[in-house]
Amino acid sequence: MAQASKGKLNFRCPSCFMRDIDIDMFYDGEKKEYYCLRCAFRGSETDVLRLNEQAKYRYKAMRLRVVDFGADNQPITFAPHKRGEQ
């Protein structure tokens, strides 16, 4: 087996990232797929990009502060979090 190498871009393993582990994936040029050395995940570039977009959904409001939860069936209001506020 050839030596593992990084791909064009450093992709995070979607399986590990869902468990809050930040691991870069490696690229296998012969099979044209990305794989993770830590877990058993492997997939094409489109699979990795699609699953990483789903993982980003989890962290979409990480840097926002909830200002108002709203009434039933009303959207939550967010404001940018300013460092040092309480």
Contacts in CASP RR format, 6 or more apart in sequence:
PFRMAT RR
TARGET T0000
AUTHOR 0000-0000-0000
METHOD contacts of the structure
MODEL  1
MAQASKGKLNFRCPSCFMRDIDIDMFYDGEKKEYYCLRCAFRGSETDVLR
LNEQAKYRYKAMRLRVVDFGADNQPITFAPHKRGEQ
2 28 0 8 1.000
2 29 0 8 1.000
2 30 0 8 1.000
4 26 0 8 1.000
4 28 0 8 1.000
4 37 0 8 1.000
5 26 0 8 1.000
5 27 0 8 1.000
6 24 0 8 1.000
6 26 0 8 1.000
6 27 0 8 1.000
7 25 0 8 1.000
7 26 0 8 1.000
7 27 0 8 1.000
7 34 0 8 1.000
8 27 0 8 1.000
10 24 0 8 1.000
10 25 0 8 1.000
11 24 0 8 1.000
11 25 0 8 1.000
11 34 0 8 1.000
11 45 0 8 1.000
11 48 0 8 1.000
11 49 0 8 1.000
11 52 0 8 1.000
12 22 0 8 1.000
12 23 0 8 1.000
12 24 0 8 1.000
12 25 0 8 1.000
12 52 0 8 1.000
12 55 0 8 1.000
13 21 0 8 1.000
13 23 0 8 1.000
13 24 0 8 1.000
13 25 0 8 1.000
13 36 0 8 1.000
13 38 0 8 1.000
13 39 0 8 1.000
13 41 0 8 1.000
14 41 0 8 1.000
14 48 0 8 1.000
14 51 0 8 1.000
14 52 0 8 1.000
14 54 0 8 1.000
14 55 0 8 1.000
15 36 0 8 1.000
15 39 0 8 1.000
15 40 0 8 1.000
15 41 0 8 1.000
15 51 0 8 1.000
16 22 0 8 1.000
16 23 0 8 1.000
16 36 0 8 1.000
16 38 0 8 1.000
16 39 0 8 1.000
16 41 0 8 1.000
17 23 0 8 1.000
17 52 0 8 1.000
17 55 0 8 1.000
18 55 0 8 1.000
18 58 0 8 1.000
21 38 0 8 1.000
23 36 0 8 1.000
23 37 0 8 1.000
23 38 0 8 1.000
25 34 0 8 1.000
25 35 0 8 1.000
25 36 0 8 1.000
25 41 0 8 1.000
25 48 0 8 1.000
26 34 0 8 1.000
26 35 0 8 1.000
26 36 0 8 1.000
26 37 0 8 1.000
27 33 0 8 1.000
27 34 0 8 1.000
28 34 0 8 1.000
28 35 0 8 1.000
32 44 0 8 1.000
33 42 0 8 1.000
33 43 0 8 1.000
33 44 0 8 1.000
34 42 0 8 1.000
34 43 0 8 1.000
34 44 0 8 1.000
34 45 0 8 1.000
34 48 0 8 1.000
35 41 0 8 1.000
35 42 0 8 1.000
35 43 0 8 1.000
36 42 0 8 1.000
61 78 0 8 1.000
63 80 0 8 1.000
63 81 0 8 1.000
64 78 0 8 1.000
64 79 0 8 1.000
64 80 0 8 1.000
64 81 0 8 1.000
65 78 0 8 1.000
65 79 0 8 1.000
65 80 0 8 1.000
65 81 0 8 1.000
65 85 0 8 1.000
66 76 0 8 1.000
66 77 0 8 1.000
66 78 0 8 1.000
67 77 0 8 1.000
67 78 0 8 1.000
67 79 0 8 1.000
68 76 0 8 1.000
68 77 0 8 1.000
69 76 0 8 1.000
69 77 0 8 1.000
70 76 0 8 1.000
70 77 0 8 1.000
END
